[in-house]
Structures are given as structure tokens and as C-alpha cells.
Amino acid sequence: MSHVTPNEYRQRLESLKQAMRAAKLEIVASVSDAVHYFYLGYNANAPGSIKAMVVRLEDDEPRLITRQMDAVSAWSTAYLRRENVEAFDDSAIAGGAWPFVARRIGELADGRDVGADLGASSFTAAASSALTQAEGIGALVDATAVLRAPRRRKTAQELQWMREAGQIAASALREGIERLAQGPTLESELASVILARQAEGLPGLPASPPLPIPLVISAGPRLFEGHARWTTDPIATGSHVNLELGAYRHRYCGALARTVSLGPPSPGLRKTWDSVVAAYQAALAAARTDAPCSAIHRAGMEVLDARGVTKRSRFGYAIGIDWGEGGLSLQAEDATLLAEDETIHIVIGTWEHEVPVIFSETVRVRAGGGESLTDFPRELIVV
């Protein structure tokens, strides 16, 4: 069941068509699960299945081309009329389903150029080859930015879901810290405590499945890893652990990261943490409407450079449905202007520094500077 009204879906479709007209495209196709969810409400646990949403200017609804077994999910979750869910059976899978899907898109294109989200992680080489060769497709054009444009500015409801997701994430992090305070534990045991809260949610705020990035635990010799998977190793006392996690409400993410000192922190850890928090506050203030992404990076790096803290990775990215939304990268090289009510994940991890720590919050872009959508203490946590 969708929590978005049919009227809202129609408004999203019209916004997409406006972006298509501006890009001089009459037809676009998307292979992204998050895009399908945003425009259609389609919600199935089939990330590896081949499927495509097709939008034409002349149609009053999009179409979804998907496997027969997943069409049932489309009928029950998407706002589409039943005839706009086009299902193929598994006989198309044996030789790869993309030629079949591409032929159908070619029929719908009828010689016109087709815009597609070439920047989506799910846009594979097989998809590219099939769409490039399909009869009926004039040229394959990158429409990643076109498909993303209506998603950038979040509505009041979307922002509320992200705040609620942030509440769940904060509770999960708090319970993980409480487990660390009880004494020695395995990374997997710590993960089970955090994941339970991510999956359950809070009273009155049930959670969506904690995917695709539920939890990063960096500890021991893996402290310098930014995207470590948890292991069955014990978490050693006398050091620290970096935790990054997200929770979801209706697939909208609230992400949060903190460092936890296991015992009294060393002077180096304390200094690095204080520097990172100061850098975050500068970056948060720079998250202003119409400011370039590079301004956030510059504001944070001025603080870190002045304090002698090394950081070479970016300061974050756009966040929303299913964690990262793409299109924005908070780094010196990205001059993209931030939009009012856009949401970003400001992440300050010092994995290249001698003391690796992590601090992050989910942030709403405002005219006067960023607004955090997650509420959690910013002091160094010591257990």
C-alpha cells in the first residue's frame, strides 16, 4: 500500500514531463528501483530483476515493464492502471531479458530518442547494449538528471518521513552504544542489537526494511575502512569504534554516524573529534539554498586544515529514497547549486588521518543554512 496519494503521483509525473520538455525528450526510461518507487509507488524486494519504467509525453500514465512474478507487486503497490503494467514471463530470462525489454521500449519510442538513467547503478552493460541496438530507438540519451530533477526538493511529508527515520536511527545507535557499555562483545552481536531497532522502528513509527546500507561497523585494524562490513571479531576495549547507520520510513532514509570511545579517549582522539564537529558545524552553515556543493566542502576543509586534520574524501551526497540519491557530491569539484528543501548526508570521516573518526547527520538545505533532520548528541561518546 502506497502512502502517497494518486494526485501526488500525477504531480510528480507532470514535473517529470516538464523536465523532459526542457531537455527536448519525448520518452524516457528508468531502470532504477528508487525512481520506480518515487514515480509509481512500485515496491517489491527484487533489486536484481530486470524492469523498466517508460514515460512518454503523450501518455497520461507511465508504463512498467517487469517480470510476471513481480507484476503482482506492481498491481498491489503501484498507482498504475492494470493495463500499464506489462509483464513478461520467465522464458525471456534464459537468453537475458534485456533484449526483450529493449524491443518493447523501441516499439514505444517509434524512432524517437530515448532518455535513460545511464548513471544509475542498475543500468548495466547489458541494458546499454540492448537499448543501443534496439530497433525503434533513435539515440540513447543520458536522462539521469531529468529523472532526478523532480526528486530534489522534498515535500513537507517527505521531510517528515526523513525526520522520523532519523528518530529510529538515533534510537538504534543509542541501543548499540548501550550494548558497548555492557562490556566486550562481537561485532556481529552489536550489529544484531542495532539491526533489531532498525527493522522494528519505534512505537507509532514502524520502519521500512533497513536496506540497502543498514550498518557500517569499523573497529580494530579496520578503523581506517570507510565501508567495512561487520565481522564475528571481538571489539577490543581501549580503542574506539566508528558506527554509521540509517533507518527508513516508507523507504526515506535518515542516516547518522558517530564514534564511540571504549574507555578514556586519547588526546589525539579527543582533538580529532573536536575538529570534526567544528568542521561539521561550518559545513552545516554552508548548506544554503543556491550555494554550490563545493561551498560545503570548502567550509569544512578550512576548519580541518587549520587544525591539522587530514581528509581527502568528499563531505557527503544527496540522500532520500534508499539512502543515496545521486546527482550531488559535496566535494571541491562539484559546482551544482543546492536546492531549497533538498536533503543531503554530510559525512566527515577522517579515514586518511592518523586517528580515524566519523561524524554524520542528515541535513535539509535552507536559505539560512542547513537544518539537521537527526537529533543526537555531538559530544564524543565514551563508554
C-alpha positions in Angstrom: 0.0 0.0 0.0 1.4 3.4 -1.0 1.4 6.3 1.5 1.4 8.8 -1.4 -1.9 9.9 -2.9 -2.6 9.4 -6.6 -2.8 13.2 -7.0 0.8 13.5 -5.7 1.9 10.8 -8.2 0.2 12.8 -11.0 2.0 16.0 -9.9 5.4 14.1 -9.9 4.7 12.8 -13.4 3.8 16.3 -14.6 7.1 17.7 -13.1 9.0 15.0 -14.9 7.3 15.8 -18.2 8.3 19.5 -17.7 11.9 18.4 -17.2 11.6 16.2 -20.3 10.3 19.1 -22.4 13.1 21.3 -21.3 15.6 18.5 -22.3 13.7 18.0 -25.6 12.9 14.4 -24.9 9.5 12.8 -25.6 10.3 9.5 -24.0 12.4 8.4 -21.0 13.0 5.0 -19.5 14.3 4.2 -16.0 15.8 1.0 -14.6 16.2 2.4 -11.0 14.1 0.9 -8.2 14.2 4.2 -6.3 12.9 6.0 -9.4 10.1 3.4 -9.8 9.1 3.9 -6.2 9.1 7.7 -6.4 7.0 8.0 -9.6 4.9 4.8 -9.4 4.8 3.6 -5.8 6.1 0.3 -7.1 7.6 -1.5 -4.1 9.0 -5.0 -4.4 12.0 -6.8 -3.0 13.5 -7.6 -6.4 16.6 -5.4 -6.8 18.2 -7.8 -9.3 15.2 -8.2 -11.6 15.2 -6.6 -15.0 12.4 -4.0 -15.3 11.9 -0.5 -16.8 9.5 2.4 -16.3 8.7 4.2 -19.5 7.2 7.7 -19.7 6.0 9.3 -22.9 4.7 12.8 -23.2 1.6 11.7 -24.9 0.6 9.1 -22.2 -1.4 10.0 -19.1 0.4 7.3 -17.1 3.8 5.7 -17.1 4.2 2.1 -18.0 6.1 -0.5 -16.1 7.7 -3.5 -17.9 8.6 -6.3 -15.5 8.6 -10.0 -14.8 5.3 -11.7 -14.5 6.0 -12.8 -10.9 6.8 -9.1 -10.0 3.7 -7.8 -11.8 1.7 -8.9 -8.8 3.7 -6.5 -6.7 3.1 -3.7 -9.2 -0.7 -4.4 -9.2 -0.8 -4.2 -5.4 1.6 -1.3 -4.8 1.8 1.0 -7.9 -0.9 3.5 -8.7 -0.9 2.4 -12.4 -3.9 1.1 -14.1 -3.5 -2.7 -14.7 -3.0 -2.4 -18.4 0.0 -0.2 -17.9 1.9 -3.0 -16.1 3.4 -5.0 -19.0 4.6 -8.4 -17.8 6.9 -10.9 -19.5 7.3 -14.5 -18.4 10.5 -16.2 -17.5 11.1 -17.6 -20.9 12.6 -14.2 -21.7 15.2 -14.6 -18.9 17.1 -17.6 -20.3 18.8 -15.5 -23.0 18.8 -12.4 -20.9 15.7 -10.3 -20.6 17.1 -7.0 -21.7 16.7 -7.6 -25.5 13.0 -8.3 -24.9 12.6 -5.2 -22.7 14.6 -3.1 -25.2 12.4 -4.2 -28.1 9.3 -3.1 -26.3 10.8 0.2 -25.5 11.8 0.6 -29.2 8.1 -0.1 -30.1 7.0 2.7 -27.7 9.7 5.1 -29.0 8.8 4.6 -32.6 12.0 6.1 -33.9 12.4 8.8 -31.3 15.4 9.4 -29.0 15.1 7.7 -25.6 16.4 9.2 -22.4 17.6 6.8 -19.7 19.2 7.0 -16.3 22.6 5.9 -17.6 24.1 7.0 -14.3 22.0 4.5 -12.2 24.0 1.6 -10.6 21.3 -0.7 -12.1 22.0 0.5 -15.6 24.2 -2.4 -16.7 26.3 -3.0 -19.8 23.6 -5.5 -20.9 21.0 -2.8 -20.7 23.2 -0.3 -22.6 23.9 -2.8 -25.4 20.3 -3.9 -25.8 18.9 -0.4 -25.8 21.6 0.9 -28.2 20.9 -1.9 -30.7 17.1 -2.0 -30.4 15.1 -1.1 -33.4 12.9 1.9 -33.0 15.2 3.8 -30.6 16.8 6.8 -32.4 19.5 7.6 -29.9 20.1 6.7 -26.3 20.5 9.9 -24.3 21.6 10.3 -20.6 18.5 11.5 -18.7 19.7 10.8 -15.2 19.4 14.5 -14.3 16.0 14.7 -15.9 14.6 11.8 -13.9 16.2 13.2 -10.7 15.0 16.8 -11.0 11.5 16.4 -9.5 13.0 14.4 -6.6 15.4 17.0 -5.4 13.1 19.3 -3.4 11.4 17.3 -0.7 7.8 17.9 0.2 6.7 18.5 3.8 5.6 14.9 4.0 8.9 13.5 2.7 10.8 15.7 5.1 8.6 14.4 8.0 9.4 10.8 7.0 13.1 11.5 7.0 12.9 13.1 10.4 11.0 10.0 11.7 13.6 7.8 10.1 16.2 9.8 11.9 14.5 9.2 15.2 14.7 5.4 14.5 18.3 5.7 13.6 19.1 7.6 16.7 17.4 5.0 18.8 19.3 2.2 17.1 22.6 4.0 17.6 21.7 4.6 21.3 20.9 1.0 21.9 24.2 -0.1 20.2 26.1 2.3 22.5 24.4 0.8 25.5 25.5 -2.7 24.3 29.1 -1.5 24.0 28.9 -0.1 27.6 28.0 -3.5 28.9 31.4 -4.9 28.1 33.2 -7.0 25.5 31.1 -8.0 22.5 31.4 -9.3 19.0 30.8 -7.0 16.0 28.0 -9.4 15.0 26.4 -9.2 18.4 26.5 -5.4 18.3 25.0 -5.5 14.8 22.1 -7.7 15.9 21.1 -5.1 18.6 21.2 -2.2 16.1 19.5 -4.1 13.3 16.6 -5.1 15.6 15.7 -1.5 16.2 16.3 -0.6 12.5 13.8 -3.3 11.5 11.2 -2.7 14.2 11.2 1.1 14.3 9.5 2.9 17.2 6.1 3.0 18.8 3.8 4.6 16.2 6.7 4.7 13.7 7.2 1.3 12.1 10.3 1.1 9.9 10.8 0.1 6.3 13.3 -2.7 5.7 16.8 -1.4 6.6 18.3 -1.6 3.1 20.5 -1.1 1.2 23.0 0.2 3.7 21.9 -0.7 7.2 25.1 -0.5 9.2 28.8 0.0 9.0 31.0 -1.0 11.9 34.7 -0.1 11.7 36.8 -1.3 14.6 40.2 -2.6 15.5 42.5 -3.0 12.4 39.6 -1.9 10.2 39.1 1.5 11.7 40.6 3.1 8.6 37.9 1.5 6.4 35.0 3.8 5.4 32.7 1.0 4.3 33.6 -2.0 6.5 31.2 -5.0 6.8 30.8 -6.2 10.3 32.5 -9.5 11.2 32.4 -12.0 14.0 35.5 -10.5 15.5 35.5 -9.2 19.1 35.6 -5.4 19.6 38.7 -4.6 21.6 38.5 -2.3 24.6 40.9 0.5 25.0 40.3 1.8 21.4 37.3 3.2 19.6 34.7 2.1 17.1 33.1 4.0 14.2 29.4 3.4 13.6 27.4 4.6 10.6 23.8 3.6 10.1 20.5 4.5 8.6 16.8 3.8 9.2 13.9 4.1 6.9 10.3 5.3 6.9 8.4 4.5 3.7 11.9 4.0 2.1 13.0 7.5 3.0 16.3 7.4 4.9 17.6 9.1 8.0 21.4 8.5 8.3 23.6 9.1 11.3 27.2 8.3 12.3 29.2 8.7 15.5 32.5 7.5 17.0 32.4 5.7 20.4 35.5 5.6 22.6 35.8 2.4 24.6 37.4 3.7 27.7 39.0 7.1 28.3 39.9 8.7 24.9 43.4 9.5 24.0 44.4 13.2 23.5 44.6 12.5 19.7 41.1 11.1 19.6 39.7 14.0 21.6 41.4 16.6 19.4 40.3 14.9 16.1 36.7 14.6 17.3 36.5 18.2 18.4 37.9 19.2 15.0 35.5 17.1 13.1 32.5 18.5 15.0 33.7 22.1 14.3 34.1 21.2 10.6 30.6 19.8 10.5 29.1 22.9 12.1 30.9 25.0 9.4 29.6 22.7 6.7 26.1 22.8 8.1 26.1 26.6 8.0 27.3 26.5 4.4 24.4 24.2 3.3 22.4 27.2 1.9 19.9 27.4 -0.9 21.7 28.2 -4.2 25.1 27.6 -2.7 27.4 25.2 -4.7 28.2 21.8 -3.3 31.8 22.9 -3.2 31.0 25.5 -0.6 30.2 22.8 1.9 33.4 21.1 1.2 35.4 24.3 1.4 33.8 25.4 4.7 34.6 22.1 6.4 38.1 21.8 5.0 39.1 25.3 6.2 38.4 24.1 9.7 40.2 20.7 9.3 43.2 22.2 7.5 43.6 24.9 10.3 43.6 22.1 12.9 46.0 19.7 11.0 43.4 17.0 10.4 43.8 15.1 7.1 40.7 14.4 4.9 40.7 13.6 1.2 37.3 12.0 0.8 34.2 14.1 0.0 31.8 15.6 2.6 28.7 13.7 1.5 26.0 13.5 -1.1 22.2 13.7 -1.8 20.1 11.4 0.3 16.4 10.4 0.3 14.8 7.2 -1.0 17.0 4.1 -0.4 19.9 6.2 1.0 22.0 7.9 -1.7 20.0 9.7 -4.5 23.0 10.6 -6.7 23.4 13.9 -8.6 25.2 15.8 -5.9 28.7 15.2 -4.4 29.9 17.5 -1.6 33.4 18.0 -2.9 35.5 20.8 -4.3 34.9 19.7 -8.0 31.1 19.9 -7.8 29.6 23.3 -8.6 26.0 22.0 -8.6 23.8 24.6 -6.8 21.8 23.2 -3.8 18.0 23.5 -4.0 15.7 24.6 -1.2 14.5 21.6 0.8 17.0 19.3 -0.8 18.3 16.7 1.6 22.0 15.8 1.9 24.1 13.5 4.1 27.0 15.4 5.5 29.7 12.8 6.3 33.0 13.7 7.9 35.2 10.6 8.1 38.9 11.0 8.7 40.0 7.7 7.3 43.2 9.2 5.9 44.1 10.8 9.2 46.2 9.1 11.9 43.1 9.0 14.1 40.1 7.8 12.0 36.7 9.1 13.3 33.3 9.6 11.7 30.5 12.1 12.2 27.4 12.4 10.0 23.9 13.8 10.0 21.1 14.0 7.5 20.5 17.6 6.6 17.8 19.8 4.9 19.1 22.6 2.8 17.6 26.0 3.8 18.1 29.6 2.8 19.8 30.4 6.1 21.9 27.3 6.3 21.3 23.6 6.9 18.8 22.0 9.3 19.7 18.7 10.8 17.0 16.1 10.5 18.6 13.8 13.0 18.8 14.6 16.7 21.8 13.1 18.6 24.4 14.4 21.0 27.5 15.7 19.2 29.9 15.2 22.1 32.5 12.4 21.9 30.7 9.3 23.3 32.7 7.5 26.0 31.7 4.1 27.5 
